Amino acid sequence: MATGEQTPRDTLSRMINAYQVSQAIHVAATLGIADLLTDGPKTVDDLAEATRSDVSSLYRLLRALASVGLFVEDDGRFGLTSVAEYLQSNIPGSLRAWAMFVGQPYTWSTWGHLLDSIRSGEPSFSKLHGMTPWEFRANHPHEAATFDAAMAGISAAAVASVVRSYDFSALGVVADVGGGHGELLAGILAANPRLQGILFDQPHVVAGAASVLERAGVADRCEIVGGSFFETLPGGADAYLFKSVIHNWDDARSVEILRTCRTAMTSTSRLLLVEPIMRPGNEPDPMKYMDLMMLVMLGSRERTADDFERLYGEAGFRLTGIVATGSPYSIIEGVPT
């Protein structure tokens, strides 16, 4: 074996210790190191002063992260790499908030109970914290803000790819169900000037949507409706769009949501789920670990193409196509049966 070549034992050791890298990135994200390096490399003394950190300890953190290519040390100063640029706050597709979220104690402590979830098939979060993640964040506004920023950062990277990959021009009205503040719907409406939109989410969520829609110049073409997708949806839209909604629920609850949607649809309406498609078999796929995240946090799941086809059938739909978008998301199209 050549010098420096990784043995199978080395590979396993790296996998076992991967949490150390994740937690170190979380700390760097929380301290805002990448934002401080936007204008160029800085000494660890400057960074320590700006982040109110111990100089020696901060150096050890940055040295470790430089060893995996996140930062680069040169002549006593640390700078960004192309990877670290995505830890900056104000860039498209930023992962800073996501790194902050996954390293929070309430998140990683839940992963510490993965064994319980594997044995029981139930989420560990509610047993550990006495409430669901939604309830926890409602009681902890700072954690909710971090989570919302993480979701926005992930969604922002998908908006352009979804708009580019699907032909919305033949539709008259698109309802974005569980659409949050409307970033995705705003992008779709902006690219399709004759299209009308309905933004649907819980009342306290859509209360923050007006500024997003106005900033995109589409507020006059979008109706904002508050409610629950377990109860009723606005009727008559040509397409019902759900982005990153169904993966939050197990199969039984997902079918319930989709049947509510089916009731609101006309015979010619389309169902469009924007979700990752998990690769089958032994193919490497980060979604297989996100699937475990959904298990321990919510008792929900990511799904393969076959899973979606089965889900559609149970809810009264026929899957008509899966459109790749060049992002982690696909558009899973269905029609009422």
RALINPE-V188198 format. One record per pair of residues at least 12 apart in sequence whose C-alpha atoms are under 7 Angstrom apart, sorted by the first residue. I is the first residue (numbers start at 1). J is the second residue. Records with the same first field share a line. If there is no record, write none. Layout:
I->J / J
This chain:
23->103
24->61
25->99
26->99 / 100 / 103
29->87 / 96 / 99 / 100
30->100
31->51
34->80 / 84 / 85 / 87 / 88
35->88 / 89
37->79 / 80
40->79
41->77 / 78 / 79
42->77 / 78 / 79
43->76 / 77 / 78
44->59 / 77
69->81
70->83 / 84
71->84
92->156 / 157
93->153 / 154 / 156 / 157
94->153
95->150 / 153
97->146 / 149 / 150
98->150
101->146 / 147
110->124 / 125 / 296 / 297
111->296
114->296
117->296
122->299
123->295 / 296 / 297 / 298 / 299
124->296 / 297
125->296 / 297
133->297
158->327
159->184 / 187
161->325 / 326 / 327
162->325
163->187 / 188
165->325
169->192
171->195 / 238
172->195 / 196 / 238
173->195 / 196 / 197 / 237 / 238 / 239
174->196 / 197 / 198 / 237 / 238 / 239 / 240
175->197 / 198 / 199 / 237 / 239 / 240 / 241
176->198 / 199 / 200 / 240 / 241 / 242
177->199 / 200 / 201 / 240 / 241 / 242
178->200 / 201 / 242 / 245
179->199 / 200 / 201
180->201 / 205 / 206
181->205 / 206 / 208 / 209 / 212
182->199 / 209 / 212 / 213
183->212
186->213 / 216 / 218
189->218
190->216 / 218
196->221 / 222
197->221 / 222 / 223
198->222 / 223 / 224
199->222 / 223 / 224 / 225
200->224 / 225 / 226 / 227
201->225 / 226 / 227 / 228
202->226 / 227 / 228
203->226 / 227
206->224 / 226
229->257 / 260
230->256 / 257 / 260
231->260
232->260
233->260 / 261 / 264
234->264
235->264 / 265
236->264 / 265 / 266
237->265 / 269
238->269 / 270
239->269 / 270 / 271 / 272
240->270 / 271 / 272
241->271 / 272 / 273
242->272 / 273 / 274
243->273 / 274 / 275
244->274 / 275
247->300 / 301 / 302
248->298 / 300 / 301
249->300 / 301
250->299 / 300 / 301
255->311 / 314 / 315
258->315
259->315 / 316
262->336
267->336
269->335
270->333 / 334 / 335
271->333 / 334 / 335
272->331 / 332 / 333 / 334
273->331 / 332 / 333
274->329 / 330 / 331 / 332
275->329 / 330 / 331
276->328 / 329 / 330
277->303 / 304 / 305 / 330
278->302 / 303 / 304
279->304
280->304
287->302
316->336 / 337
317->334 / 335 / 336 / 337
318->334 / 335 / 336 / 337
319->333 / 334 / 335
320->333 / 334 / 335
321->333
